[in-house]
Amino acid sequence: MHEDIRRIADALVSCYGTHDPFRLASYEGIHVLRPPLPPGVRGFYQAFEGVRIIHVNGALVLPLADAVCAHELGHALLHPARNSPLLSENPLCLAGRPERDAELFAFYLLEGEDAIRYYGTLECASAVTGLSERALQLGLEDLAHPAYHERPSYDI
């Protein structure tokens, strides 16, 4: 599944020519709302009767709003029928495979690997991309996983 997550993120960027999660959601027919949400609630995804909606806290500014939208877009594309729990600032709330998948999707969509390479630390890359340090760490672990490097060879 992890290879698929990167493939899906890369395909979106290639198809639409942007990394902007708000635009990508729109292109994919997913509604994005920016309502005021309680402090500490960054956003969530919901699906209801075939309508997919991403809620991003209207108080968030870039780049954090992009990271939240990218995370919720991951939920919408990877697990479309499953509503996401509220995304809080508490990393302990981010448990389970759907949350991990959404974090990896955001990492690949927002080019977390390039940010780490350029800025050198998780802390700096997080500040620039809005991605959580946890998302960046998960992405690095995914890139280091042996299955990631076991791609078929197409020698001609």
N, C-alpha and C positions, 0 to 999 in steps of 0.2 A: 504493500500500500504506500510506503514512503516514497518509492520511485514514482508512483502515480501522482503523488501530491506535487512533486517538483514538475512533473510533466504537465499537469493541469495548469499550474501557475505560469510556466513557460509558454504554453499554448495560448493562454489568454493574452499575455503580453505580445506575443507574436501576431496574433489575430487582430488585436485592436491598437497596437502600437503605443501602449501606455502602461505604466505601473500604477497609475492612480486608481485606488480601490473604489472610490466613489463613482468614477466614470465607468469602470469595469462592471460594477454592480448594475448601473443603469443599462449598459449595453446587454447585459445578461437578463434584463427584465426583472431585476430585484429592486424593490423600492427601498430608498434610504431616507430615514427620518432623523432629524436632529432635535428631539424634544429635550427640555430640561429634565434631567434625571436626578435622583437623590445623590448627595455627595458620596463619592466612593464607588458609584455605579457608572462604569464606563460605557457599557452598551450590551446589547443582546440581539439574538436572531430569533425570529418566529416565522412559522409557516402555518397558514390558516386557510383551508379550503382552496388550495392551489396558489395562494398569494404568498410570496416570500417578501419579508420585510426585515431590514436591518435597522436597528435603533442605535444611534451613536449620541452620547450625551452632548447636548448643544453647548455646554460650557467648555468642552475640550477644544484646544487649539492644535494647529499643526506643530510637530509631526505626530503627536499622540493620537489625534483624531484619525489620521491615515492608518496608523497601526491597529487601532480598534476596528475600523471599518474593514481592513484586510483580514483580521482575525475572524470577524463575523461573516465576511464573504467566504472564508474557508468553510465555516459551518454550512452556509447556504449551498455551496457547490459540492462539498464532500459528503454531507449528511443532510440532504435537503428536507426530509420529512421530520427531522428531529429538531425541536426547539432547543436553543441553547440556554443554559442557566445564565443568570446575570454575571457579567464579567466584572469582578471587583478588583480593587487594588491589592487584595490579599492573595499572594501566590498559592496559598494552601487551598484556595477555592478552585484552582485550576487542576483538577484531577481527572483521570480517565482518558481513554483513547480519543474521543471526539475533541476534547480540549487540546490534547497533544497534537492531533492532526491539524487543528485550526492554527495553533502556534507555528507549526512547520510551514503551513501554507503562507502565513503572513511573512515568515522568514524568507521564503523563496520569492514571494511576490515583491517584497520591498528590498530585495537584494542585500539581506543581512550579511551574507558572506563577504561581499565587496566592502561593506561598511566596516566590518571587523578588520579586514585586510588593510584598508586605507587609514582607519583611525587607531588601530592597534589594540584597543581594549574593549571589553564588553560594555563598560560604563560609557565610554565615549560613543561607541556605535549605537548604544541605546538612546543616548541624548539626541543624536542626529536623526535616527530613523523613527524613534518613538516606540520601537519594539522593546519588549521587556528583556532584561538580561536573561531571564529564563528561556524566552523564545530564541534568543541568540545562542544560548548554550545548547538547547535542543537541536538547533540547526547544525551546529558544529559537530555534535555527537552523531547526527544523521549522516553528515558528510563523511565522517570517519568510519562509519559502519562498513564492514567488509562487503555486504550485499550491494552497497552503493557502487562499489568499484568492480563488481562482477558483471560488467556489461558485455554483451556479445561483441565479438570482434568482426569487423567487416573488411578484412584484408582483401584487396583486389589484386 
